Amino acid sequence: MFRITKTYENASTQIFRIEGQVSDDNLEEWIREIEVLKSSSSSAVILDFAQVWFMSTKAVQALMGVLSEDCFVMNCGMELRNVLHVSGMSDRMLG
């Protein structure tokens, strides 16, 4: 189970904290929530993964499918960081 909470917003940026685990059991909800976050915002979206303790391979793949020019991740675990780096998406990681 995971939870997404908006922690900051201004005219150009929104930050969302992701908490819990994103597994195959809640993959459809994960995809839906991420797509809603991106489509409902005209500003940059930053996803903070500091409180995520597990992400399935399919959840990581789904996340990579929605990362774009205006969507970033921060505080992600080493596994997610490595996948993004190897996929050529290092520019989507902050900090």
C-alpha positions as CSV (number, residue, x, y, z in Angstrom):
1,M,0.0,0.0,0.0
2,F,1.2,3.5,-0.8
3,R,0.1,7.0,-0.1
4,I,0.7,10.2,-2.1
5,T,0.6,13.6,-0.3
6,K,1.2,17.0,-1.7
7,T,3.9,18.7,0.5
8,Y,4.6,21.9,-1.4
9,E,3.2,24.0,-4.2
10,N,4.0,27.3,-5.9
11,A,3.3,28.7,-9.4
12,S,6.0,26.6,-11.0
13,T,6.5,23.4,-8.9
14,Q,4.5,20.8,-7.0
15,I,6.2,18.3,-4.7
16,F,4.5,15.0,-3.7
17,R,5.7,12.7,-1.0
18,I,5.3,9.0,-1.8
19,E,5.1,6.7,1.2
20,G,4.9,2.9,1.7
21,Q,5.4,0.2,-0.9
22,V,4.4,0.1,-4.5
23,S,3.9,-3.6,-5.4
24,D,2.3,-5.5,-8.3
25,D,-0.8,-5.7,-6.1
26,N,-1.4,-2.0,-6.4
27,L,0.2,-1.4,-9.7
28,E,-3.0,-0.2,-11.5
29,E,-3.7,2.3,-8.7
30,W,0.0,3.5,-8.9
31,I,-0.2,4.1,-12.7
32,R,-3.6,5.9,-12.4
33,E,-2.3,8.1,-9.5
34,I,0.9,9.1,-11.3
35,E,-1.0,9.9,-14.5
36,V,-3.5,12.1,-12.6
37,L,-0.7,14.0,-10.9
38,K,1.0,14.7,-14.2
39,S,-2.2,15.6,-16.1
40,S,-3.6,17.9,-13.4
41,S,-0.6,20.1,-13.3
42,S,0.9,22.6,-15.7
43,S,3.9,23.0,-13.4
44,A,6.9,20.8,-12.7
45,V,6.1,17.7,-10.6
46,I,8.6,16.4,-8.2
47,L,8.1,12.9,-6.6
48,D,9.8,12.5,-3.2
49,F,10.6,8.8,-2.6
50,A,12.3,9.2,0.8
51,Q,9.5,7.2,2.6
52,V,9.2,4.4,0.0
53,W,10.6,1.1,1.2
54,F,9.7,-1.1,-1.7
55,M,9.0,-0.7,-5.4
56,S,8.3,-3.7,-7.7
57,T,10.0,-3.9,-11.0
58,K,6.7,-3.2,-12.8
59,A,6.1,-0.1,-10.7
60,V,9.6,1.2,-11.6
61,Q,8.8,0.5,-15.3
62,A,5.5,2.3,-15.0
63,L,7.2,5.3,-13.4
64,M,9.8,5.5,-16.2
65,G,6.9,5.6,-18.7
66,V,5.6,8.8,-17.2
67,L,8.8,10.7,-16.5
68,S,9.0,13.6,-18.9
69,E,10.6,17.0,-19.2
70,D,8.5,18.4,-16.3
71,C,8.5,15.4,-13.9
72,F,11.4,14.6,-11.6
73,V,12.2,12.2,-8.7
74,M,14.2,12.9,-5.5
75,N,15.3,10.9,-2.5
76,C,14.9,7.6,-4.3
77,G,16.6,4.4,-3.2
78,M,19.7,3.1,-4.8
79,E,17.8,0.5,-6.8
80,L,15.5,3.0,-8.5
81,R,18.5,5.4,-8.9
82,N,20.5,2.7,-10.7
83,V,17.6,1.9,-13.0
84,L,17.1,5.5,-14.0
85,H,20.8,6.0,-14.5
86,V,21.2,2.9,-16.7
87,S,18.1,4.0,-18.7
88,G,19.6,7.3,-19.5
89,M,17.2,9.2,-17.2
90,S,19.7,10.6,-14.8
91,D,18.5,14.1,-15.7
92,R,15.2,13.2,-14.0
93,M,16.8,12.7,-10.6
94,L,17.3,15.6,-8.2
95,G,19.8,15.4,-5.4
